[in-house]
């Protein structure tokens, strides 16, 4: 089937982009409302959503600015309010088993329906290791093991935070977990 007589590649591309971009923007800012949401600039998130929502009248330049703004807002919000606990290097106390902390964040496109953007922290004790018997080699080996399990290039781990609360305790191995899972099988 041939293209219409007055077919414009640019307009067609912008129309496709508008559908894709606005779907992603609506999903990212769904706490403000669905597609029927009216633009507002009274709140910071309202300002961001207004700035990122593609309009039919946008020029190609406006479209590019909206893409860049959305990328920056996503990156900024991913790293806001992440709590990192630590000690100054000279004050680390390994009188107990060393603790391994892992941080996870969930892409907004993977959010469970009726859920919210998820961040998670998991930590466990490294049993059998103390200040006296832990080495840089041990730490590097553990870091590489964690990286191999969660690496993006190997499929990684996609965080799906559910609403069912479960506990897993295995103190001999250093686990005392509280998990929000999607279902009982998980």
C-alpha positions, 0 to 999 in steps of 0.5 A: 500500500502506497503512502498518502499524497501529502505524507510527511516523514517528520510528522509521521515520526513525531506522531509515533514518538508522541504515542510512545513518549506520552505513554512512558511519561504517563507511566512514570508520573502515574501518581499524578493521574492517567491520560486525562490529567490536565497540565499543571505547574504548581508542584515539581512533579506536575512541572516535570510531567508538563515539560515532558509531555509531547504535544501535537504542536511541538517542533522537532526541537521541542521534541528533542528537549522533551526527550532530554528532560525526561531522561534527566528526570528519570536519572535524577529521581532514581538516585534521590532519597537513596540511603547509604549507610557506612562508617569511616574506614578507620572505624569499621567494626568487624567484631561481628560477621561482616555485612554485605549490602545490595541496593536495587531499583526498579525501572518505572516500566517494570512497575507492577500494576497499582504499584509504585516505583520500587527501591530495595535494600538487602543485607546479609552477614558473611558468616565465617569471616572476621576482621582477622581472617578477611582479605582483599582477595575474599572481598574481591571474590565476593564482589565478582560473585555478586556481579556475576549473579546480578550483571546486566549483560547476563540478564541481570536481576529485574526487581519486582516488588510485590505486596505479599510480605514474607520472612526468610530466616537462616541465621547460620548462613547470615540471612534474616530477610523480610521480602515483599514478593508478588505471590506465594510461589516466589 
